[in-house]
Amino acid sequence: MSDTDLFHPVIELPDDVRYERYRRLVGLDDVKSRLRKEAAVLADPDVLTRWAATHHRGLNSNDQAFTLLRDRAPLLVFAGDVGSGKSALAESFGCDLADHLKVPVTLYRLKLSARGTGHVGEMTTLIAEAFATVTREAKLGRGADGRLRGVTILVIDEADALVQSREASQMHHEDRAGVDAFLAGIDDFAGSGIPLLVVMCTNRLAALDPAVRRRAAGIFEFHRPDADQRRAVLADALSGFDLNSDAIDKLVLVTGERTVGQPGFTYSDLTQRLVPSAILEAYPDTALTADHILAIAEDMTATPPFQDRPAT
């Protein structure tokens, strides 16, 4: 199978389109801050040496604390409800990482075709081929002198379709073998010094194989935006329109939980449904007003939550 069968088109970061997507993910500042640290240390453990030289001069790179950090698998898991920003952040945080480390980032996005068609040995072979491809690219990211020259990120969306828990009673033998192959590949990267990050996105954290969750250097859980986060998203998206703070406050209230058990709007509900719908409703005959967008928000219902249950 060719690379085009395994991956979506490769993307070189930073680029303007994804940097703007990263910027628009307002309300996720804490996640972004933690992600920058985790990603930088996993991609280039030398940043710890430089940090220690400034703040802990008695330490050296061979001390146990640094060894523990270096030996972790370069695996990050983004888990949470639909429309919570997981995939958007996974495909755009490389822009911030590129600026932070001052090196280019190459983004690979695995296709679900890597699961194969169920033939014996097929899924294992495809996963091995995918890892071999990104490994070849990632090795170019460190020069002969050991200096970091680039970082490779592999994003696996809908990860529960690839590495579903082997505890599931109905799991096919081939799927179990595929999970084993994935774990073996991840283990090969741990402590290797190869500047590669594997990011798995899932709506069903409980469905991932426990061994995958244990190996993750970081699990980032995404939730629907709270009132402050909705305010930040709406204020940013509608900043060019003549809407005062009272109008934004009303929108924040309308897009929140309306009754017990009926969740508020997701990030994508706000940015991909509400704001575009309001603008298109006003265009081309009238201006967008607060009453206009409030009426649309009141008629719109939030995306139902995804039920996260273990595989059975």
C-alpha positions in Angstrom: 0.0 0.0 0.0 1.3 3.5 -0.9 1.7 6.4 1.4 -1.3 8.1 -0.2 -3.4 5.1 0.8 -2.3 5.3 4.4 -2.2 9.0 5.0 -4.0 12.2 4.1 -1.8 14.8 2.3 1.2 15.6 4.4 1.2 19.2 5.8 4.3 21.4 6.6 3.8 23.6 9.6 3.5 26.4 10.5 1.1 27.5 7.8 -1.3 30.4 8.0 -4.5 28.4 7.7 -3.8 26.1 10.7 -2.2 28.9 12.7 -5.5 30.8 12.4 -7.4 27.6 13.4 -5.1 27.3 16.5 -5.7 31.0 17.4 -9.5 30.6 17.1 -9.5 27.8 19.7 -10.1 30.3 22.4 -11.1 29.0 25.9 -8.5 26.2 25.7 -5.6 28.2 27.1 -4.8 25.8 29.9 -4.8 22.8 27.5 -2.6 24.7 25.0 -0.1 25.6 27.8 0.2 22.1 29.1 0.3 20.7 25.6 3.2 23.0 24.6 5.3 21.7 27.6 4.5 18.0 27.0 5.1 18.2 23.3 8.3 20.2 23.6 9.8 17.8 26.2 8.8 14.6 24.2 10.1 16.0 20.9 13.3 17.4 22.3 14.4 16.3 25.7 17.4 18.6 25.5 15.0 21.5 26.5 15.2 19.9 30.0 19.0 20.1 30.0 18.8 23.8 29.2 16.1 24.3 31.9 18.2 22.5 34.5 21.3 24.6 33.6 19.3 27.7 34.6 17.4 26.5 37.6 19.1 23.3 38.9 22.8 23.5 38.2 23.5 20.4 40.3 21.6 18.2 37.9 22.8 16.6 34.7 21.1 14.9 31.8 21.8 11.4 33.2 20.0 11.9 36.4 17.1 9.6 37.2 14.4 12.3 36.9 15.4 13.2 33.3 15.7 9.5 32.4 12.1 8.9 33.5 10.9 11.7 31.3 13.0 10.7 28.3 11.8 7.1 28.5 8.2 7.8 28.1 6.4 6.9 24.9 5.8 10.0 22.7 2.0 9.4 22.8 -0.6 12.0 23.6 -4.3 11.2 23.8 -7.0 13.8 23.1 -10.3 12.6 24.5 -13.7 14.2 24.9 -17.2 14.9 23.5 -17.9 15.7 19.9 -17.2 19.2 18.8 -14.9 20.0 21.7 -11.9 21.0 19.6 -9.8 17.7 19.8 -9.1 17.3 16.1 -8.7 21.0 15.4 -6.1 21.3 18.1 -4.3 18.0 17.1 -3.9 19.3 13.5 -2.9 22.9 14.5 -0.8 22.8 17.7 2.2 22.0 15.6 2.3 25.6 14.5 2.8 26.7 18.1 5.3 24.0 18.7 7.3 25.0 15.6 7.5 28.6 16.9 8.4 27.4 20.4 11.2 25.0 19.3 12.1 27.1 16.3 12.1 24.2 13.9 9.6 23.1 11.1 6.9 20.5 11.9 5.7 17.8 9.5 2.1 16.6 10.0 0.9 13.2 9.0 -2.7 12.2 9.4 -3.5 8.5 9.3 -6.5 7.3 7.3 -8.9 4.7 8.8 -8.0 2.5 5.8 -5.0 1.5 8.0 -7.4 -0.9 9.7 -7.5 -2.9 6.5 -10.3 -5.2 5.4 -10.0 -7.9 8.0 -7.6 -10.2 6.2 -5.2 -12.1 8.4 -2.1 -10.1 9.0 -3.3 -7.1 7.0 -3.9 -4.6 9.8 -0.6 -5.5 11.5 1.3 -5.0 8.2 -0.5 -1.6 7.5 0.3 -0.3 11.0 4.0 -1.4 10.6 4.1 0.4 7.2 2.6 3.6 8.7 5.1 3.6 11.6 8.0 2.9 9.2 7.0 5.9 7.0 6.8 8.4 9.8 9.9 7.1 11.4 11.9 7.7 8.3 10.7 11.3 8.2 11.1 11.8 11.9 14.8 10.6 11.9 15.6 13.5 9.5 14.6 15.8 12.4 17.8 15.2 14.3 21.2 16.0 12.8 24.4 14.0 13.1 25.4 16.5 15.8 22.3 15.7 17.8 20.7 19.0 17.2 16.9 19.2 16.6 16.1 20.1 13.0 12.4 19.3 12.8 9.6 17.4 14.5 7.1 14.9 13.0 3.5 14.6 14.3 1.3 11.6 13.5 -2.4 12.3 14.2 -4.8 9.3 14.5 -8.4 10.4 14.5 -11.2 8.2 15.7 -8.5 6.2 17.5 -10.9 3.8 19.2 -11.6 2.3 15.7 -7.9 1.3 15.5 -6.9 0.4 19.1 -10.2 -0.7 20.7 -9.8 -2.6 24.0 -8.7 -6.2 23.6 -10.9 -6.9 26.6 -14.0 -6.6 24.3 -15.6 -10.0 24.0 -16.5 -9.6 20.4 -13.2 -8.4 19.2 -11.8 -10.0 16.1 -8.4 -11.8 16.3 -7.1 -9.5 13.5 -8.1 -6.4 15.5 -6.3 -7.8 18.6 -3.2 -8.4 16.5 -3.4 -4.8 15.2 -3.5 -3.4 18.8 -0.4 -5.5 19.6 1.4 -4.1 16.5 0.5 -0.6 17.5 1.8 -1.1 21.0 5.0 -2.6 19.7 5.5 0.4 17.5 4.9 2.9 20.3 7.3 1.0 22.5 10.0 1.2 19.9 9.8 5.0 20.0 10.0 5.3 23.8 13.4 6.7 24.8 14.6 6.6 21.1 15.3 10.3 20.9 13.5 10.4 17.5 11.6 13.7 17.4 8.2 12.1 16.7 4.8 12.7 18.5 1.8 10.4 18.1 -1.5 12.1 18.9 -4.7 10.0 19.2 -8.1 11.6 19.2 -11.2 9.8 20.4 -14.7 10.4 21.6 -14.5 7.1 23.6 -11.6 7.1 26.0 -13.0 4.2 27.9 -13.0 2.1 24.6 -9.3 2.5 24.1 -7.2 -0.5 25.1 -5.9 0.0 28.7 -2.3 -0.6 27.5 -2.6 2.3 25.2 -3.9 4.6 27.9 -1.1 3.4 30.3 1.6 4.3 27.7 0.3 7.8 27.0 2.6 10.5 28.3 -0.4 12.8 28.5 -4.1 12.4 28.3 -6.0 15.6 27.6 -9.7 15.6 28.3 -11.9 18.0 26.3 -15.3 19.2 27.5 -18.0 21.5 26.3 -17.2 25.1 26.9 -18.4 26.6 30.1 -20.0 30.1 30.3 -16.6 31.9 30.3 -15.4 29.9 27.4 -18.5 30.4 25.4 -18.2 34.2 26.1 -14.6 34.1 24.8 -15.6 32.2 21.7 -18.6 34.4 20.8 -16.9 37.7 21.6 -14.0 36.7 19.3 -16.2 35.4 16.5 -18.5 38.4 16.6 -16.0 41.1 17.3 -16.6 42.8 14.0 -20.3 43.2 14.5 -22.1 45.9 16.5 -23.0 43.7 19.5 -22.6 45.0 23.0 -21.6 43.0 26.1 -25.3 42.6 27.2 -26.0 40.9 23.8 -23.0 38.5 24.3 -24.2 37.7 27.8 -27.6 36.8 26.5 -26.0 34.6 23.9 -23.9 32.9 26.5 -27.0 32.1 28.5 -29.0 30.8 25.6 -26.2 28.5 24.4 -25.7 27.0 27.8 -27.6 24.1 29.5 -31.3 24.9 29.1 -32.7 22.0 31.2 -31.2 19.3 33.3 -29.7 16.7 31.0 -29.7 18.9 28.0 -26.1 20.0 27.5 -24.9 23.4 26.3 -23.4 24.1 22.8 -20.1 22.5 21.8 -17.3 24.6 20.3 -18.3 23.5 16.8 -21.9 24.3 17.5 -20.9 27.9 18.2 -18.3 28.4 15.4 -19.6 26.1 12.7 -23.3 26.3 13.2 -24.5 29.3 15.1 -22.3 32.1 13.8 -22.4 31.0 10.1 -26.2 30.4 10.2 -26.8 33.9 11.7 -24.6 35.6 9.1 -26.2 33.7 6.2 -29.7 34.4 7.5 -29.0 38.2 7.5 -27.1 38.2 4.1 -27.6 39.9 1.7 -30.6 42.1 2.7 -30.0 43.2 6.3 -27.4 43.7 9.0 -26.8 41.1 11.6 -28.3 42.3 14.9 -28.3 40.9 18.5 -32.0 40.0 18.2 -31.3 38.2 15.0 -28.6 36.0 16.3 -30.4 35.4 19.6 -33.5 34.1 17.8 -31.4 31.7 15.8 -29.6 30.5 18.9 -32.9 29.9 20.7 -34.2 27.8 17.8 -31.0 25.8 17.6 -30.3 22.7 19.7 -26.9 21.6 20.9 -25.3 18.5 19.4 -26.2 15.5 21.6 -23.4 14.2 23.8 -21.4 11.1 22.7 -21.8 8.2 25.1 -18.4 7.0 26.3 -18.7 3.4 27.2 -16.1 0.6 27.3 -16.1 -1.8 24.4 -18.1 -5.0 25.2 
